[in-house]
Amino acid sequence: NQTRLTSNSGWDEAPSWSPDGSKIAFISDRDGNQGIYVMGADGSGQTRLTSNSAWNDELSWSPDGSRIAFISDRDGNQQIYVMGADGSGQTNLTSNSAWNDEPSWSPDGSKIAFISNRDGNQEIYVMGADGSSQTNLTSNSAWNDEPSWSPDGSKIVFESYSDGNNEIYVMDAYGSNQTNLTSNSADDLYPDWGPAR
């Protein structure tokens, strides 16, 4: 059965389950700007986590459900932040003059893959969950996007425009062995590595 969980005059989008299934984080503009909210899986206790006038988006739960990575332009340009699942301790992890987007936690919670244009074009980077050791993994002249970790954390699947159109690639978690998986004349987009079976 379909159950409506939110009912307000704003828009609500991008719902994301917490790893234990007890909560749903989502984006809403119900309070005048785009913020991150959380609620119980039944829609109860809807609470705003980001209490600033900036734009906040692209949320990603840590594997243990204790933290949420997200993007915000509160410091003047689009950066990746992390906060506790209750909204506490909001911290800018990327802190640079470029834009940064699409945070994706490694399965063990120790790293975050993301995209950035700091080197002149859109590349896939990885950093420690505390923002340390930010490293360009793709390092090519193509547009690279949508990183998603394998369940064992050894590989990252992504999309790239390296071959003249959007293709799905996979690489080792350190950027080596980049391999085109789709290799056709159509656009292939939005890879998402499913859970281990």
WOFENJO-V450238 format. One record per pair of residues at least 12 apart in sequence whose C-alpha atoms are under 10 Angstrom apart, sorted by the first residue. I is the first residue (numbers start at 1). GAP is how many residues later the second one is. D is the distance in Angstrom with one decimal. If there is no record, write none. Layout:
i:I gap:GAP d:D
i:I gap:GAP d:D
This chain:
i:3 gap:39 d:8.6
i:3 gap:40 d:9.2
i:4 gap:38 d:9.2
i:4 gap:39 d:8.1
i:5 gap:34 d:9.0
i:5 gap:35 d:9.4
i:5 gap:36 d:8.5
i:5 gap:37 d:6.7
i:5 gap:38 d:4.6
i:5 gap:39 d:8.0
i:5 gap:41 d:9.5
i:6 gap:22 d:10.0
i:6 gap:33 d:9.4
i:6 gap:36 d:9.8
i:6 gap:37 d:6.6
i:6 gap:38 d:9.2
i:6 gap:40 d:8.5
i:7 gap:23 d:9.8
i:7 gap:36 d:9.7
i:8 gap:20 d:9.7
i:8 gap:21 d:9.8
i:8 gap:22 d:6.8
i:8 gap:23 d:9.9
i:9 gap:20 d:8.9
i:9 gap:21 d:6.4
i:9 gap:22 d:9.3
i:10 gap:18 d:6.8
i:10 gap:19 d:5.4
i:10 gap:20 d:4.1
i:10 gap:21 d:7.7
i:10 gap:22 d:8.2
i:10 gap:23 d:9.5
i:10 gap:24 d:9.8
i:11 gap:16 d:8.2
i:11 gap:17 d:5.6
i:11 gap:18 d:5.9
i:11 gap:19 d:6.5
i:11 gap:23 d:9.2
i:12 gap:14 d:6.9
i:12 gap:15 d:5.7
i:12 gap:16 d:4.4
i:12 gap:17 d:7.0
i:12 gap:18 d:7.8
i:12 gap:22 d:9.4
i:12 gap:23 d:9.8
i:12 gap:24 d:9.8
i:12 gap:25 d:9.4
i:13 gap:12 d:9.5
i:13 gap:13 d:6.0
i:13 gap:14 d:5.3
i:13 gap:15 d:6.4
i:13 gap:16 d:9.3
i:13 gap:23 d:9.9
i:13 gap:44 d:9.9
i:14 gap:12 d:5.4
i:14 gap:13 d:6.0
i:14 gap:14 d:8.8
i:14 gap:22 d:9.9
i:14 gap:43 d:8.8
i:14 gap:44 d:8.0
i:14 gap:45 d:8.4
i:15 gap:12 d:7.2
i:15 gap:13 d:9.9
i:15 gap:22 d:9.5
i:15 gap:23 d:9.1
i:15 gap:44 d:9.0
i:16 gap:22 d:9.3
i:16 gap:42 d:10.0
i:16 gap:43 d:7.8
i:16 gap:44 d:7.6
i:16 gap:45 d:7.9
i:17 gap:21 d:9.6
i:17 gap:22 d:9.9
i:17 gap:23 d:9.7
i:17 gap:24 d:8.1
i:17 gap:43 d:9.5
i:17 gap:44 d:8.1
i:17 gap:48 d:9.4
i:18 gap:20 d:9.5
i:18 gap:22 d:9.7
i:18 gap:23 d:9.1
i:18 gap:42 d:9.1
i:18 gap:43 d:6.3
i:18 gap:44 d:8.4
i:18 gap:45 d:8.4
i:18 gap:46 d:8.6
i:18 gap:47 d:5.8
i:18 gap:48 d:9.1
i:18 gap:49 d:9.8
i:18 gap:50 d:9.4
i:18 gap:67 d:9.2
i:19 gap:42 d:7.3
i:19 gap:43 d:7.9
i:19 gap:44 d:6.2
i:19 gap:45 d:6.6
i:19 gap:46 d:5.6
i:19 gap:47 d:9.4
i:20 gap:43 d:9.2
i:20 gap:44 d:8.1
i:20 gap:45 d:7.2
i:21 gap:19 d:9.0
i:21 gap:20 d:7.0
i:21 gap:44 d:9.5
i:22 gap:17 d:8.8
i:22 gap:18 d:6.1
i:22 gap:19 d:5.4
i:22 gap:20 d:8.6
i:22 gap:43 d:9.8
i:23 gap:15 d:6.8
i:23 gap:16 d:5.6
i:23 gap:17 d:4.4
i:23 gap:18 d:4.8
i:23 gap:19 d:8.3
i:23 gap:20 d:8.6
i:23 gap:21 d:9.3
i:23 gap:22 d:9.7
i:23 gap:23 d:9.9
i:23 gap:42 d:9.4
i:23 gap:62 d:9.8
i:24 gap:13 d:8.4
i:24 gap:14 d:5.6
i:24 gap:15 d:5.4
i:24 gap:16 d:6.2
i:24 gap:17 d:5.8
i:24 gap:18 d:8.9
i:24 gap:19 d:8.2
i:24 gap:22 d:9.4
i:24 gap:37 d:9.9
i:25 gap:12 d:5.6
i:25 gap:13 d:4.2
i:25 gap:14 d:6.5
i:25 gap:15 d:8.8
i:25 gap:16 d:9.4
i:25 gap:21 d:9.3
i:25 gap:22 d:9.4
i:25 gap:23 d:9.6
i:25 gap:24 d:9.3
i:25 gap:34 d:7.8
i:25 gap:35 d:8.9
i:25 gap:36 d:8.5
i:25 gap:43 d:9.0
i:25 gap:60 d:9.1
i:26 gap:12 d:6.2
i:26 gap:13 d:8.4
i:26 gap:20 d:9.9
i:26 gap:22 d:9.5
i:26 gap:31 d:8.8
i:26 gap:32 d:9.2
i:26 gap:33 d:7.7
i:26 gap:34 d:10.0
i:27 gap:21 d:9.3
i:27 gap:29 d:7.9
i:27 gap:30 d:6.6
i:27 gap:31 d:8.4
i:27 gap:32 d:8.2
i:28 gap:20 d:8.9
i:28 gap:28 d:9.3
i:28 gap:29 d:9.2
i:29 gap:26 d:9.4
i:29 gap:27 d:9.8
i:30 gap:18 d:9.8
i:31 gap:17 d:8.9
i:31 gap:20 d:9.6
i:31 gap:22 d:9.6
i:32 gap:21 d:8.2
i:33 gap:18 d:9.7
i:33 gap:19 d:8.5
i:33 gap:20 d:6.3
i:33 gap:21 d:7.0
i:33 gap:22 d:6.5
i:33 gap:23 d:8.4
i:34 gap:16 d:9.1
i:34 gap:18 d:9.4
i:34 gap:19 d:8.2
i:34 gap:20 d:7.3
i:34 gap:21 d:5.1
i:34 gap:22 d:5.6
i:34 gap:23 d:7.2
i:34 gap:38 d:9.6
i:35 gap:13 d:7.0
i:35 gap:14 d:7.4
i:35 gap:15 d:5.7
i:35 gap:16 d:7.5
i:35 gap:17 d:8.0
i:35 gap:18 d:8.5
i:35 gap:19 d:8.0
i:35 gap:20 d:6.6
i:35 gap:21 d:5.1
i:35 gap:22 d:7.0
i:35 gap:37 d:9.2
i:36 gap:12 d:6.0
i:36 gap:13 d:5.6
i:36 gap:14 d:5.6
i:36 gap:15 d:8.7
i:36 gap:19 d:9.4
i:36 gap:20 d:6.5
i:36 gap:21 d:6.9
i:36 gap:22 d:9.1
i:36 gap:23 d:7.7
i:36 gap:32 d:9.8
i:36 gap:34 d:8.6
i:36 gap:51 d:8.9
i:37 gap:12 d:5.3
i:37 gap:13 d:7.4
i:37 gap:14 d:9.9
i:37 gap:22 d:9.9
i:37 gap:48 d:10.0
i:37 gap:49 d:9.5
i:37 gap:50 d:8.9
i:38 gap:47 d:8.4
i:38 gap:48 d:8.3
i:38 gap:49 d:9.3
i:47 gap:39 d:8.8
i:47 gap:40 d:9.4
i:48 gap:38 d:9.1
i:48 gap:39 d:8.0
i:49 gap:34 d:8.8
i:49 gap:35 d:9.1
i:49 gap:36 d:8.2
i:49 gap:37 d:6.5
i:49 gap:38 d:4.4
i:49 gap:39 d:7.9
i:49 gap:41 d:9.5
i:50 gap:22 d:9.6
i:50 gap:33 d:9.2
i:50 gap:36 d:9.7
i:50 gap:37 d:6.5
i:50 gap:38 d:9.1
i:50 gap:40 d:8.4
i:51 gap:36 d:8.8
i:52 gap:20 d:9.9
i:52 gap:22 d:7.7
i:53 gap:20 d:9.7
i:53 gap:21 d:7.7
i:54 gap:18 d:6.7
i:54 gap:19 d:6.0
i:54 gap:20 d:4.9
i:54 gap:21 d:8.6
i:54 gap:22 d:9.1
i:55 gap:16 d:8.2
i:55 gap:17 d:5.5
i:55 gap:18 d:5.8
i:55 gap:19 d:7.0
i:55 gap:23 d:8.9
i:56 gap:14 d:7.0
i:56 gap:15 d:5.6
i:56 gap:16 d:4.4
i:56 gap:17 d:7.0
i:56 gap:18 d:8.2
i:56 gap:22 d:9.1
i:56 gap:23 d:9.7
i:56 gap:24 d:9.8
i:56 gap:25 d:9.5
i:57 gap:12 d:9.5
i:57 gap:13 d:5.9
i:57 gap:14 d:5.3
i:57 gap:15 d:6.5
i:57 gap:16 d:9.4
i:57 gap:21 d:9.9
i:57 gap:23 d:9.7
i:57 gap:44 d:9.2
i:57 gap:45 d:9.2
i:58 gap:12 d:5.2
i:58 gap:13 d:5.8
i:58 gap:14 d:8.7
i:58 gap:22 d:9.2
i:58 gap:43 d:7.5
i:58 gap:44 d:6.1
i:58 gap:45 d:7.3
i:58 gap:46 d:9.6
i:59 gap:12 d:7.1
i:59 gap:21 d:9.7
i:59 gap:22 d:9.5
i:59 gap:23 d:9.3
i:59 gap:43 d:8.2
i:59 gap:44 d:7.5
i:59 gap:45 d:8.9
i:60 gap:22 d:9.2
i:60 gap:42 d:8.4
i:60 gap:43 d:6.5
i:60 gap:44 d:6.3
i:60 gap:45 d:7.2
i:60 gap:52 d:9.7
i:61 gap:21 d:9.6
i:61 gap:22 d:9.9
i:61 gap:23 d:9.8
i:61 gap:24 d:8.2
i:61 gap:42 d:9.5
i:61 gap:43 d:8.4
i:61 gap:44 d:7.5
i:61 gap:48 d:9.5
i:62 gap:20 d:9.5
i:62 gap:22 d:9.6
i:62 gap:23 d:9.0
i:62 gap:42 d:8.5
i:62 gap:43 d:5.9
i:62 gap:44 d:8.2
i:62 gap:45 d:8.2
i:62 gap:46 d:8.7
i:62 gap:47 d:5.9
i:62 gap:48 d:9.2
i:62 gap:49 d:9.7
i:62 gap:50 d:9.2
i:62 gap:67 d:9.3
i:63 gap:42 d:7.2
i:63 gap:43 d:7.8
i:63 gap:44 d:6.0
i:63 gap:45 d:6.8
i:63 gap:46 d:5.8
i:63 gap:47 d:9.6
i:64 gap:43 d:9.1
i:64 gap:44 d:8.5
i:64 gap:45 d:7.4
i:65 gap:19 d:8.9
i:65 gap:20 d:6.9
i:65 gap:44 d:9.7
i:66 gap:17 d:8.7
i:66 gap:18 d:5.9
i:66 gap:19 d:5.3
i:66 gap:20 d:8.4
i:67 gap:15 d:6.8
i:67 gap:16 d:5.5
i:67 gap:17 d:4.3
i:67 gap:18 d:4.7
i:67 gap:19 d:8.2
i:67 gap:20 d:8.6
i:67 gap:21 d:9.2
i:67 gap:22 d:9.7
i:67 gap:23 d:9.9
i:67 gap:42 d:9.5
i:68 gap:13 d:8.3
i:68 gap:14 d:5.6
i:68 gap:15 d:5.5
i:68 gap:16 d:6.2
i:68 gap:17 d:5.8
i:68 gap:18 d:9.0
i:68 gap:19 d:8.4
i:68 gap:22 d:9.4
i:68 gap:35 d:9.6
i:68 gap:37 d:9.4
i:69 gap:12 d:5.6
i:69 gap:13 d:4.3
i:69 gap:14 d:6.5
i:69 gap:15 d:8.9
i:69 gap:16 d:9.4
i:69 gap:21 d:9.3
i:69 gap:22 d:9.5
i:69 gap:23 d:9.8
i:69 gap:24 d:9.3
i:69 gap:33 d:9.2
i:69 gap:34 d:6.4
i:69 gap:35 d:8.0
i:69 gap:36 d:8.1
i:69 gap:43 d:8.6
i:69 gap:60 d:9.1
i:70 gap:12 d:6.2
i:70 gap:13 d:8.3
i:70 gap:20 d:9.8
i:70 gap:22 d:9.6
i:70 gap:31 d:8.2
i:70 gap:32 d:7.9
i:70 gap:33 d:6.7
i:70 gap:34 d:9.4
i:71 gap:21 d:9.0
i:71 gap:22 d:9.9
i:71 gap:23 d:9.9
i:71 gap:28 d:9.6
i:71 gap:29 d:7.6
i:71 gap:30 d:6.3
i:71 gap:31 d:7.7
i:71 gap:32 d:7.8
i:72 gap:20 d:8.8
i:72 gap:27 d:9.9
i:72 gap:28 d:9.3
i:72 gap:29 d:9.1
i:73 gap:26 d:8.9
i:73 gap:27 d:9.8
i:74 gap:18 d:9.6
i:75 gap:17 d:8.6
i:75 gap:20 d:8.5
i:75 gap:21 d:9.8
i:75 gap:22 d:9.8
i:76 gap:21 d:8.7
i:76 gap:23 d:9.9
i:77 gap:18 d:9.2
i:77 gap:19 d:8.5
i:77 gap:20 d:7.0
i:77 gap:21 d:7.2
i:77 gap:22 d:6.2
i:77 gap:23 d:8.6
i:78 gap:16 d:9.3
i:78 gap:17 d:9.2
i:78 gap:18 d:9.1
i:78 gap:19 d:8.7
i:78 gap:20 d:7.4
i:78 gap:21 d:4.7
i:78 gap:22 d:5.7
i:78 gap:23 d:7.2
i:78 gap:38 d:9.6
i:79 gap:13 d:6.7
i:79 gap:14 d:7.4
i:79 gap:15 d:5.8
i:79 gap:16 d:6.5
i:79 gap:17 d:7.6
i:79 gap:18 d:8.9
i:79 gap:19 d:8.1
i:79 gap:20 d:6.1
i:79 gap:21 d:5.1
i:79 gap:22 d:7.0
i:79 gap:24 d:10.0
i:79 gap:37 d:9.2
i:80 gap:12 d:6.0
i:80 gap:13 d:5.7
i:80 gap:14 d:5.7
i:80 gap:15 d:8.0
i:80 gap:19 d:8.8
i:80 gap:20 d:6.2
i:80 gap:21 d:6.6
i:80 gap:22 d:8.3
i:80 gap:23 d:7.0
i:80 gap:32 d:9.8
i:80 gap:34 d:8.5
i:80 gap:35 d:9.8
i:80 gap:36 d:10.0
i:80 gap:51 d:9.0
i:81 gap:12 d:5.3
i:81 gap:13 d:7.5
i:81 gap:14 d:9.2
i:81 gap:19 d:10.0
i:81 gap:22 d:9.0
i:81 gap:49 d:9.6
i:81 gap:50 d:9.0
i:82 gap:21 d:9.6
i:82 gap:47 d:8.4
i:82 gap:48 d:8.4
i:82 gap:49 d:9.3
i:91 gap:39 d:9.0
i:91 gap:40 d:9.4
i:92 gap:38 d:9.3
i:92 gap:39 d:8.1
i:93 gap:34 d:8.9
i:93 gap:35 d:9.2
i:93 gap:36 d:8.2
i:93 gap:37 d:6.5
i:93 gap:38 d:4.5
i:93 gap:39 d:8.0
i:93 gap:41 d:9.6
i:94 gap:20 d:10.0
i:94 gap:22 d:9.5
i:94 gap:33 d:8.9
i:94 gap:36 d:9.5
i:94 gap:37 d:6.2
i:94 gap:38 d:8.8
i:94 gap:40 d:8.1
i:95 gap:36 d:9.0
i:96 gap:20 d:10.0
i:96 gap:22 d:8.0
i:97 gap:20 d:9.6
i:97 gap:21 d:7.5
i:98 gap:18 d:6.8
i:98 gap:19 d:6.0
i:98 gap:20 d:4.9
i:98 gap:21 d:8.6
i:98 gap:22 d:9.1
i:99 gap:16 d:8.4
i:99 gap:17 d:5.7
i:99 gap:18 d:6.2
i:99 gap:19 d:7.1
i:99 gap:23 d:9.4
i:100 gap:14 d:7.0
i:100 gap:15 d:5.6
i:100 gap:16 d:4.4
i:100 gap:17 d:7.0
i:100 gap:18 d:8.2
i:100 gap:22 d:9.2
i:100 gap:23 d:9.8
i:100 gap:24 d:9.8
i:100 gap:25 d:9.5
i:101 gap:12 d:9.5
i:101 gap:13 d:5.9
i:101 gap:14 d:5.3
i:101 gap:15 d:6.4
i:101 gap:16 d:9.4
i:101 gap:21 d:9.9
i:101 gap:23 d:9.7
i:101 gap:44 d:9.3
i:101 gap:45 d:9.3
i:102 gap:12 d:5.2
i:102 gap:13 d:6.1
i:102 gap:14 d:8.9
i:102 gap:22 d:9.6
i:102 gap:43 d:8.3
i:102 gap:44 d:6.8
i:102 gap:45 d:7.6
i:102 gap:46 d:9.6
i:103 gap:12 d:7.5
i:103 gap:22 d:9.6
i:103 gap:23 d:9.2
i:103 gap:43 d:9.0
i:103 gap:44 d:8.2
i:103 gap:45 d:9.3
i:104 gap:22 d:9.1
i:104 gap:42 d:8.8
i:104 gap:43 d:6.8
i:104 gap:44 d:6.4
i:104 gap:45 d:7.5
i:105 gap:21 d:9.5
i:105 gap:22 d:9.8
i:105 gap:23 d:9.7
i:105 gap:24 d:8.0
i:105 gap:42 d:9.7
i:105 gap:43 d:8.4
i:105 gap:44 d:7.6
i:105 gap:48 d:9.5
i:106 gap:20 d:9.4
i:106 gap:22 d:9.6
i:106 gap:23 d:9.0
i:106 gap:42 d:8.4
i:106 gap:43 d:6.0
i:106 gap:44 d:8.3
i:106 gap:45 d:8.3
i:106 gap:46 d:8.7
i:106 gap:47 d:5.9
i:106 gap:48 d:9.2
i:106 gap:49 d:9.7
i:106 gap:50 d:9.2
i:106 gap:67 d:9.4
i:107 gap:42 d:7.2
i:107 gap:43 d:7.8
i:107 gap:44 d:6.1
i:107 gap:45 d:6.7
i:107 gap:46 d:5.7
i:107 gap:47 d:9.5
i:107 gap:88 d:9.8
i:108 gap:43 d:9.2
i:108 gap:44 d:8.4
i:108 gap:45 d:7.3
i:109 gap:19 d:8.9
i:109 gap:20 d:7.0
i:109 gap:44 d:9.7
i:110 gap:17 d:8.7
i:110 gap:18 d:5.9
i:110 gap:19 d:5.3
i:110 gap:20 d:8.4
i:111 gap:15 d:6.7
i:111 gap:16 d:5.6
i:111 gap:17 d:4.4
i:111 gap:18 d:4.7
i:111 gap:19 d:8.2
i:111 gap:20 d:8.6
i:111 gap:21 d:9.2
i:111 gap:22 d:9.7
i:111 gap:23 d:9.9
i:111 gap:42 d:9.5
i:112 gap:13 d:8.4
i:112 gap:14 d:5.6
i:112 gap:15 d:5.5
i:112 gap:16 d:6.2
i:112 gap:17 d:5.7
i:112 gap:18 d:8.9
i:112 gap:19 d:8.3
i:112 gap:22 d:9.4
i:112 gap:35 d:9.8
i:112 gap:36 d:10.0
i:112 gap:37 d:9.5
i:113 gap:12 d:5.6
i:113 gap:13 d:4.2
i:113 gap:14 d:6.5
i:113 gap:15 d:8.8
i:113 gap:16 d:9.3
i:113 gap:21 d:9.3
i:113 gap:22 d:9.4
i:113 gap:23 d:9.8
i:113 gap:24 d:9.3
i:113 gap:33 d:9.3
i:113 gap:34 d:6.5
i:113 gap:35 d:7.8
i:113 gap:36 d:8.2
i:113 gap:43 d:8.6
i:113 gap:60 d:9.2
i:114 gap:12 d:6.2
i:114 gap:13 d:8.2
i:114 gap:20 d:9.7
i:114 gap:22 d:9.6
i:114 gap:31 d:8.4
i:114 gap:32 d:8.0
i:114 gap:33 d:6.7
i:114 gap:34 d:9.3
i:115 gap:21 d:8.9
i:115 gap:22 d:9.8
i:115 gap:23 d:10.0
i:115 gap:28 d:9.9
i:115 gap:29 d:7.7
i:115 gap:30 d:6.4
i:115 gap:31 d:7.7
i:115 gap:32 d:7.8
i:116 gap:20 d:8.8
i:116 gap:28 d:9.3
i:116 gap:29 d:9.2
i:117 gap:26 d:9.3
i:117 gap:27 d:9.8
i:118 gap:18 d:9.5
i:119 gap:17 d:8.6
i:119 gap:20 d:8.4
i:119 gap:21 d:9.7
i:119 gap:22 d:9.7
i:120 gap:21 d:8.6
i:121 gap:18 d:9.2
i:121 gap:19 d:8.5
i:121 gap:20 d:6.8
i:121 gap:21 d:7.3
i:121 gap:22 d:6.5
i:121 gap:23 d:8.6
i:122 gap:16 d:9.2
i:122 gap:17 d:9.3
i:122 gap:18 d:9.1
i:122 gap:19 d:8.5
i:122 gap:20 d:7.4
i:122 gap:21 d:5.1
i:122 gap:22 d:5.7
i:122 gap:23 d:7.3
i:122 gap:38 d:9.6
i:123 gap:12 d:10.0
i:123 gap:13 d:6.7
i:123 gap:14 d:7.3
i:123 gap:15 d:5.8
i:123 gap:16 d:6.5
i:123 gap:17 d:7.6
i:123 gap:18 d:8.6
i:123 gap:19 d:7.9
i:123 gap:20 d:6.5
i:123 gap:21 d:5.2
i:123 gap:22 d:7.0
i:123 gap:24 d:10.0
i:123 gap:37 d:9.2
i:124 gap:12 d:6.0
i:124 gap:13 d:5.6
i:124 gap:14 d:5.7
i:124 gap:15 d:8.0
i:124 gap:16 d:9.9
i:124 gap:19 d:9.2
i:124 gap:20 d:6.2
i:124 gap:21 d:6.6
i:124 gap:22 d:8.3
i:124 gap:23 d:7.0
i:124 gap:32 d:9.8
i:124 gap:34 d:8.4
i:124 gap:35 d:9.8
i:124 gap:36 d:9.8
i:124 gap:51 d:8.9
i:125 gap:12 d:5.3
i:125 gap:13 d:7.5
i:125 gap:14 d:9.1
i:125 gap:22 d:9.0
i:125 gap:49 d:9.5
i:125 gap:50 d:8.9
i:126 gap:21 d:9.7
i:126 gap:47 d:8.5
i:126 gap:48 d:8.3
i:126 gap:49 d:9.3
i:135 gap:39 d:8.9
i:135 gap:40 d:9.4
i:136 gap:38 d:9.2
i:136 gap:39 d:8.1
i:137 gap:19 d:10.0
i:137 gap:34 d:8.9
i:137 gap:35 d:9.3
i:137 gap:36 d:8.2
i:137 gap:37 d:6.4
i:137 gap:38 d:4.4
i:137 gap:39 d:7.8
i:137 gap:41 d:9.6
i:138 gap:20 d:10.0
i:138 gap:22 d:9.4
i:138 gap:33 d:8.9
i:138 gap:36 d:9.4
i:138 gap:37 d:6.1
i:138 gap:38 d:8.5
i:138 gap:40 d:8.2
i:139 gap:36 d:8.8
i:140 gap:20 d:10.0
i:140 gap:22 d:8.0
i:141 gap:20 d:9.2
i:141 gap:21 d:7.6
i:142 gap:18 d:6.7
i:142 gap:19 d:5.5
i:142 gap:20 d:4.9
i:142 gap:21 d:8.4
i:142 gap:22 d:8.8
i:142 gap:23 d:10.0
i:143 gap:16 d:8.4
i:143 gap:17 d:5.7
i:143 gap:18 d:5.3
i:143 gap:19 d:7.0
i:143 gap:22 d:9.9
i:143 gap:23 d:8.8
i:144 gap:14 d:7.1
i:144 gap:15 d:5.7
i:144 gap:16 d:4.3
i:144 gap:17 d:6.5
i:144 gap:18 d:8.0
i:144 gap:22 d:8.9
i:144 gap:23 d:9.6
i:144 gap:24 d:9.8
i:144 gap:25 d:9.5
i:145 gap:12 d:9.5
i:145 gap:13 d:5.9
i:145 gap:14 d:5.2
i:145 gap:15 d:6.3
i:145 gap:16 d:8.9
i:145 gap:21 d:9.6
i:145 gap:23 d:9.6
i:145 gap:44 d:9.1
i:145 gap:45 d:8.4
i:145 gap:46 d:9.5
i:146 gap:12 d:5.2
i:146 gap:13 d:6.0
i:146 gap:14 d:8.8
i:146 gap:22 d:9.6
i:146 gap:43 d:8.3
i:146 gap:44 d:6.1
i:146 gap:45 d:6.9
i:146 gap:46 d:8.3
i:147 gap:12 d:7.4
i:147 gap:22 d:9.7
i:147 gap:23 d:9.3
i:147 gap:43 d:8.7
i:147 gap:44 d:7.7
i:147 gap:45 d:8.1
i:147 gap:46 d:9.3
i:148 gap:22 d:9.4
i:148 gap:42 d:9.2
i:148 gap:43 d:7.0
i:148 gap:44 d:5.7
i:148 gap:45 d:5.9
i:148 gap:46 d:9.2
i:149 gap:21 d:9.6
i:149 gap:22 d:9.9
i:149 gap:23 d:9.7
i:149 gap:24 d:8.0
i:149 gap:42 d:10.0
i:149 gap:43 d:8.1
i:149 gap:44 d:6.3
i:149 gap:45 d:9.0
i:149 gap:46 d:9.8
i:150 gap:20 d:9.5
i:150 gap:22 d:9.6
i:150 gap:23 d:9.0
i:150 gap:42 d:8.9
i:150 gap:43 d:5.7
i:150 gap:44 d:7.7
i:150 gap:45 d:7.9
i:150 gap:46 d:8.3
i:151 gap:42 d:7.4
i:151 gap:43 d:7.4
i:151 gap:44 d:5.7
i:151 gap:45 d:5.6
i:151 gap:46 d:9.4
i:152 gap:43 d:9.3
i:152 gap:44 d:8.0
i:153 gap:19 d:9.0
i:153 gap:20 d:7.0
i:154 gap:17 d:8.7
i:154 gap:18 d:6.0
i:154 gap:19 d:5.3
i:154 gap:20 d:8.4
i:155 gap:15 d:6.8
i:155 gap:16 d:5.6
i:155 gap:17 d:4.3
i:155 gap:18 d:4.6
i:155 gap:19 d:8.1
i:155 gap:20 d:8.6
i:155 gap:21 d:9.5
i:155 gap:22 d:9.7
i:155 gap:23 d:9.9
i:155 gap:38 d:9.8
i:156 gap:13 d:8.4
i:156 gap:14 d:5.7
i:156 gap:15 d:5.5
i:156 gap:16 d:6.2
i:156 gap:17 d:5.7
i:156 gap:18 d:8.8
i:156 gap:19 d:8.3
i:156 gap:22 d:9.5
i:156 gap:35 d:9.9
i:156 gap:36 d:9.7
i:156 gap:37 d:8.4
i:157 gap:12 d:5.7
i:157 gap:13 d:4.2
i:157 gap:14 d:6.5
i:157 gap:15 d:8.8
i:157 gap:16 d:9.2
i:157 gap:21 d:9.3
i:157 gap:22 d:9.4
i:157 gap:23 d:9.8
i:157 gap:24 d:9.4
i:157 gap:33 d:9.5
i:157 gap:34 d:6.6
i:157 gap:35 d:7.5
i:157 gap:36 d:7.2
i:158 gap:12 d:6.2
i:158 gap:13 d:8.3
i:158 gap:20 d:9.8
i:158 gap:22 d:9.7
i:158 gap:31 d:8.5
i:158 gap:32 d:7.6
i:158 gap:33 d:6.2
i:158 gap:34 d:8.4
i:158 gap:35 d:9.6
i:159 gap:21 d:9.1
i:159 gap:22 d:9.9
i:159 gap:23 d:9.9
i:159 gap:28 d:9.6
i:159 gap:29 d:7.5
i:159 gap:30 d:6.2
i:159 gap:31 d:6.9
i:159 gap:32 d:7.0
i:160 gap:20 d:8.7
i:160 gap:27 d:9.9
i:160 gap:28 d:9.1
i:160 gap:29 d:8.8
i:161 gap:26 d:9.1
i:161 gap:27 d:9.8
i:162 gap:18 d:9.3
i:163 gap:17 d:8.9
i:163 gap:20 d:8.3
i:163 gap:21 d:9.5
i:163 gap:22 d:9.5
i:164 gap:21 d:8.7
i:164 gap:23 d:9.7
i:165 gap:18 d:9.3
i:165 gap:19 d:8.6
i:165 gap:20 d:7.1
i:165 gap:21 d:7.2
i:165 gap:22 d:5.9
i:165 gap:23 d:8.3
i:166 gap:16 d:9.2
i:166 gap:17 d:9.1
i:166 gap:18 d:9.1
i:166 gap:19 d:8.7
i:166 gap:20 d:7.5
i:166 gap:21 d:4.7
i:166 gap:22 d:5.4
i:166 gap:23 d:6.6
i:166 gap:24 d:9.9
i:167 gap:13 d:6.7
i:167 gap:14 d:7.4
i:167 gap:15 d:5.8
i:167 gap:16 d:6.3
i:167 gap:17 d:7.6
i:167 gap:18 d:8.9
i:167 gap:19 d:8.1
i:167 gap:20 d:6.2
i:167 gap:21 d:5.0
i:167 gap:22 d:6.9
i:167 gap:23 d:9.7
i:167 gap:24 d:9.7
i:168 gap:12 d:6.0
i:168 gap:13 d:5.6
i:168 gap:14 d:5.6
i:168 gap:15 d:7.9
i:168 gap:16 d:10.0
i:168 gap:19 d:9.0
i:168 gap:20 d:6.1
i:168 gap:21 d:6.8
i:168 gap:22 d:8.2
i:168 gap:23 d:6.9
i:169 gap:12 d:5.4
i:169 gap:13 d:7.5
i:169 gap:14 d:9.1
i:169 gap:19 d:9.8
i:169 gap:22 d:8.9
i:170 gap:21 d:9.8
